[in-house]
Amino acid sequence: MLAAFGVHCAAAVGFAIVGAALVKRFPSRDAFLAVWMFVGSIAPTLMVTLKTFNITYILLVSFLLGFSLGSGFPSCLAYFGDHSTVENRGWLAGITFFASGLCTLFIDLILSFSTLVVGALILAAWRGIGLFLFLLARSKQDYHKETMTDVSYRSVLLARSFLLYLVPWVMFCLINFLERPVVNFLLGEDFASFVPIAEYGIGSFAALMGGWFADSVGRKRIVIVGFITLGIGYAVLGLFQSILSWYLYIILDGVAWGIFSLIFYLVIWSELAGNRIKEKYYLIGILPFLISSYIEILFTPYTKLIDVSAAFSLASFFLFLAVLPLMYAPETLPERKIELRRLRNYVEAAKKVREKYIEK
């Protein structure tokens, strides 16, 4: 299991780097994404032949699944960034994550009652439907590569504004995935199995609402709210170990994940990239999540050696500490847009008050 997931993670990261460079050799990003989705619809069917559980074959399938996930992931996210505007990017990202979160929840529920063969075919069909819808609804105008500046990984990582958002995101991923085995140990196997399902639903609605707020009050404020929310969740777990604190943590963690998925997957890297080719920005942005998910597997065997209260207290402290870089980070939503939206809301409220007094 550990080796298979390690191969899967390494392949996803490696081919994400390759895919970010390979997309430039295709006639268009649309063509590259279509090929990626086609390969992704075939790869899950290989799981059907895993009945023998030969370790070599399992590692090979894990490698191919990592390839099918990672190779087009940065370009898929960059596609969203290039086909949305700064004024409505938060709202569109919220709708996207709301829909994908509910679909993922639905698929997970089906897979939990399915055999390996049926599950593999369901995943293949899901990717195939995605390819069909993409070809049906894709934009007729691809992004213009000649008008966009390519950048090196070094220049991306040395950009101050990029680092001020990346550092808190890295801290969140490490804390979350290191704390998850501790949370599962505390809650017990039966209750812990309920947590991802509940958080998918809560996170989907949080992303939908967070997208609207991100377009209204700005991205930075929403991210800060997410860190404070999750910090409170871990503090509650550390101080009050009861069934009520468990449910409160699930709600707060789901809200935080909805906000962070919205901002750190789709929104912020596109706006920091500006008029530059966005694949490298998104690639660096998703690496903390992919790498931290494997660190969780490595850390799980040592869970019983850790003091639960101390672990949650430290997690809460470092999450509040992660807010500090955000204090100096630039707001990517133009201030003019924020003020214009506030003025529009004020005018609408004034009209309602006026109509109320006229009726009297």
N, C-alpha and C positions, 0 to 999 in steps of 0.2 A: 504493500500500500504506500509506504513512505517513498520507495524508489519510483513507483509509477507516478505518483503525484509530483515528485521532483523532476522527472523527465518531462511531464506535461507542462510544468511551470517553466522549466528551462527552454523548452521548445516554443512556448507562447512568447516569452521575452525575446528569445533570439530571432524568431521569425517576425515579430513586431518591428524589430530594428531593420531586418531585411526588407519587409514590406514597405516601410516608410521611405526606403530608397528606391525600391523596385517600381513603385507607382509612377515615377517620372518616365519610365520606359514604355508605358502604355499610351495609346492614343489619347485616352481621357481617364479621369478617375472613375467615371461610370463604368467603363470597360473593366478596369481592375477590380472594382467592387463586385461586378457581375460574376467574374471568374472566381473570386473569393467565396461568394455565396454558393456558387455551384459546387465547389470543392467541399464547402461546409455541409452541404446537404448529402454528400456521399460519405464523408468520414464517419458519421455515427453508425452507419450500417455495418461497419467493420466490427462493431461490438457484438453483433449477432453471432460471430464465430468464436466468441470467448468461452465457449462451453468447456473446453479442455483446461482452461486456466494455466496454460503454459506461460511461465514468467517472461520468456523472451518475447512471445507474441503480445502479452499484456503491455510490456514496455514499448513495443512498436506501435500499438494502437494508441497508447498515451502520447507518444511522440506525434503521431498524425493528428490527434485531436488538438494538441497544443499548436501545431502548425495551422490547422483550420481556424482556430480562435485568434491567434496572434497576428497572422500575416496581414489581415485587412483591418484590424481593430483601429489603429491610428487613423487610417484613411476614412473609415466609417464615421468616426467622431469628427474629423476635419470636414467631412462632407456637410455635416450639420452646421458647423461653424460658418462655412462659406455660403450656405443657403438660408441663413437667418440674419436678421439685423439686430443691432444693439438695443433697439427700442423694444423688441418683442422676443428676444432670445430667451430670457428667463421663463416667460409664459409658455413658449413652444417647448422648451426643455422640460418644464413641469408636466405638460400634457404627454410628452414622449415617455417620461419615466412613470407617469401614472398608468399609461396603457401597458408599457412593457412590464411594470411591476405586477399588475393584475394578471397579465398573461403568464408571467413566470410563476406566480402563485398557483394559477390554474394548472399549468403543466406539471409543477412539482407535486400537486395533489394527485394528478393522474398517475405520474411515475411511481408514487409511493404505493400504489395498488397494482402495479404492472410488473410483468416479468422483464428480464434483461432484454429479450428479443423485442417485445412490444415497446419498451421504453426507447430502445435504439431507433426503431421505426418512427416513433412519435417525434423524436428529436430531428430525424432526417426530414420528416414531413414539415416540421416547423420551419426549418431553414429553407426548404423548397418553397413554401408559401411566401416566405420573406423575399426570396429571389423573384418570384412571380409578381408580387406587389411592387417591388422596386422597379422592375422593367416596365410595369404598367404605369406607374406614377412618377417616374424619374423626371427631373428637370430637363427641358430641351437645351438649356444653355449650361454647359459645364463651366467650372471656374476657369478664369483666364490665367494660365501659368506664366505667360509672358509679362503680365502686369504685376506679378507677385514676386517678392524678393525671397530667394532661398537664404537660409542661415545655417551656421554650423552649430553643433551641439554645445560647443564651448561658449559661443556668444549667447545662446539661450540661457545656459546655467549661470553666466556672469551678470545677467540682467538683474538689477536690484529688485524691480517690481515683481519679476518672476520668482525670485528666491523668497520674497516676503510672503508669497502665497504657498510656495512649495514646502517650506519648512513646517508650517502648521499642519499641512496635509500629511507629510511624512510622519510627524509626531502622532497624529490621529490614527493612521494605519497601524503603526507599531503598537501603540497602546491598545487599540481595539482588538487586534488579533492576538496579542499576548495575554490580554485579559479574558478573552472568550473562553479558553479552556478552564480558567478559574471560575467563571460564571457558570459554566456547564457543570462543573464539579459541585458547586454550591447548590444549584437548583435541582440536581439529580437528573438521571438519564431521561425519565419520562417527561418531566416538565421542560427540560432543555430542548427536547425534540419539538415542543410546541412553539418555542421562541422564534425561530426563523419564519415560520408561517405567519405568526402574528405581526412580526416586524415588517414583512413584505407588504402586508395590507396597510399598516400604519405609515410606513415609509412612502408608499404610493400616494396617499392623500397628503402627506407632509410635503412631498415634492411638488404636487399640484398647487398647494397653497403657497409654498416657498417660491415657486416661479413667479406668481403674481406679485408677491412682496418684493422679490428681487428686481422686478421692473419698476417698482414704485419707490422703494427707499434705498435701493442700491445693493450690490453684491456683498460688499464687505460687512455691512450690518447683519445680513442674514447668516453669513458664515460665523460671525462672533456669537450670534444667538445659538447656533448649532453647538459650538464648543461649550458655552455656558450650560446649555441643556444637558449635554452628555456628562459634563463635570458634576452637575447636581445628581444625575442618575447614579454615578459611581459612588458619590458621597452618601447617598441614601442607602445603597447596598452595604457600604462599609459600616454605617452607624446603626442601621435598623434591619436586622436580618429576620424578616417576617414575610409572609405571603403577600401582604399589601405592598411592601417595598419591592418585591419581585415584579409584581404587575406594574408598579410605577416605573421601575427601571426599563421594562419592556417598552412602555409607551415612550419614555424619553429617548431611549436608544433608537427606536424606530423613527421618531421625529428627526433626530440628529442624522441618521443614515439617509433619510429622504432629502434633507437639506444638502448634505455633503455630496451625495450622488448627483444631485442636480447641478451644483456649482462646479465640483472638481472633475466631473466626467465630461460635461458638455459646454458649460458657459465660460468659465474664467480663462482657460488657456486660449480659446479663440480670440478673446478680447485683448489679452496680453500680446498675442501674435500680431494683431492689427492687419496690415496689408502684406504680411509675409506668408510663405507656405507653412501651413499649420501642423503638418504631420509630426514634426519633431517636438513641437510644444505638447501635443496630445500624448505622444509616446512617453516623454519624460513624466507627464502627469499621471499616466496609468501604471507606471512601473512600481511606485510604492505599494499600490494595492496588490499587484500580482506577486511581488516578492514577499510582502508581509503575510499573505495567505499561506505561503510555504513555511515561513518561520513559525506560524501557529502550529503546524504539524510537528515540527521539530521540538517545540516547547511543550507540547501536550503531556509527554511522559513524566515531566517534572512538576506537574500541577500539585500533586499531593504534598510536596515539600514546602509549599508556599503558604504563609499566613494570609488568610482571606481578607481580613480587615485591613492589614497593612497594604496588601496589593491594591485594594480599591481606593484607599486613602492616597496612595502614591499616584494612581491613575487620575484621580480627581485633581490633584495638585498639578501634574504635568499638563493636563488638558487646559486648566486655567492659565498655565504658563504659556501654552501655545497661542494664546490670544495676543501676547505682547508683539510679535512681528506684525500681526494684522493691524495694530494701532498705527504703524508707519507705512502700511501698504496703501497704494493709490486706489481710489474708487474707480472702477472701470466703466460704470454707467455714468455718462456725462452729467455734471451737476445741473446743467440747463434742462435736461430731460426730467430730472427729479423735481426741480422747482416748477416746471411746466405742468407736471402731473399733479403736484400739490395745488397749484393755482386752479386747475380744472376741477379738482375735487371740491375746492373751496367755493367756486362759482356754482357748481351743482348743488351743494348744500345750501347756499344762499338762496337759490331759486326755489328749493323746497320750502324753506322758511317763509319766503315771500308768498308762495302759493297758499301756504297754510293760513297766513294772516288775511289774504284776500278772500278765502272761503268763509272766514269768520265775519 
